[in-house]
Amino acid sequence: MTKFFPISQPSITEKEISYVLDAVKSGWVSSLGPYIVDFEKRFAEFCGTRFALTTSNGTTALHLALLACGIDSDSEVIVPDLTFVATANAVAYIGARPVMVDIDDETLCVSAAAIERAITPRTRAIIPVHLYGHPADMDAIDAVAKRHGLIVIEDAAEAHGAEYRGRRVGSLGRCGVFSFYGNKIITSGEGGMITTDDEAVYLKAKRLRDHAMSPTKRYWHDEIGYNYRMTNMQAALGVAQLERIDELMSSRREIMAWYEEGLGHFEGLRLNRNAAWARNVYWMVCLEVDGMTDASRSRLMAALRERGVDSRPYFYPVSDMPMYLAADTPVTHRISQSGINLPSYVGLTQQDVQFICRQFESALAGIQDT
């Protein structure tokens, strides 16, 4: 039987197993324990921020970040139309309105010009997403934010370790949020993190994360809070992964280079971007096919699966979802339907990638002939 290559799988070694087992044996299995403290401290150092706060997942991290930054139900928050739906959902959780705007064709991240056009008197914040591991153009976005007095919250869920002009994502806005879901650059199974230099934001998010319990009067709560905590077992896995993050990022760059060798010369195909000012961490191998439609992409993905290769479509425009308002985002709509992600997980060999590239070429030729 042909080997099957999934779109993603975590890289788990004896280090991760040892740390998680240590957490279990210690008895600190819930939301208190030394691994949580260690993970927060090390992740803040990694990103170059004063503070980091663990959460139960990336979406809850974004929800807390919005609340801690004072975004309320009278607010509008600008988000890119090409992103995982959680970016918009977190805004909707607080009753605010997510405003979807178009992306920049050169980065796949939110366009600063599109942000400026969408600003109204109710706009309070911008959430740039560092999509598929590539940083957004933060200088341009910050310039817009400063002109209009807006808060910038980075959605770095897919971009651990990515750099913008030599600075790591998560340190470029009022705060940043990360996800440690099983397919991310590093994982804690589920889990998230908020990074910030703003002590008031950190303390507010920390309080809300723990049911808004008073720091001076135990079991006293003077506002609605949430149970958005990470467990010590998850943090143990996260610490082990963070200790390996340079190795994991290096492996992803090597895998991307193999894809460039295998597919980079084909006319009508475009692989991952990498702007001169950016250091992409290639969370997903991205491939856009000229003239691809949603229907032809579905046929291509089915043909790949028959050949033992998993794939996934680019995110659909958030503004096309029935719970949100339609938006005029032509770049998002064009790129969304032409894009496909191929396996990119650490552990792939050069021979594996060569096989995947051959299967992609064969599958694409097959659907183009029909």
Buried (B, 14 or more C-beta within 10 A) or exposed (E): EEEEBEBBBBBBEEBBEEBBEBBEEBEBBEBEBBBBBBBBEBBBEBBBBEBBBBBBBBBBBBBBBBBBBEBEEEBBBBBBBBBBBBBBBBBBBBEBBBBBBBBBEEBBBBBBEBBBEBBEEEBBBBBBBBBBBBBBBBEBBBEBBEEBEBBBBBBBBBBBBBBBBEBBBBBBBBBBBBBBBBBBBBBBBBBBBBBBBBEEBBBBBBBBBBBBBEEEEEEEEEEEBBEBBBBBBBBBBBBBBBBBBEEBBEBBEBBBBBBBEBBEEBEEBBBBBBBEBBBBBBBBBBBBBEEBEEEBBEBBBEBBBEBBBBBBBBBBBBBBBEEBEEBEBEBBBEBBBBBBBBBBBBEBEEEBBBBBBBBBBEBBEBBEEE
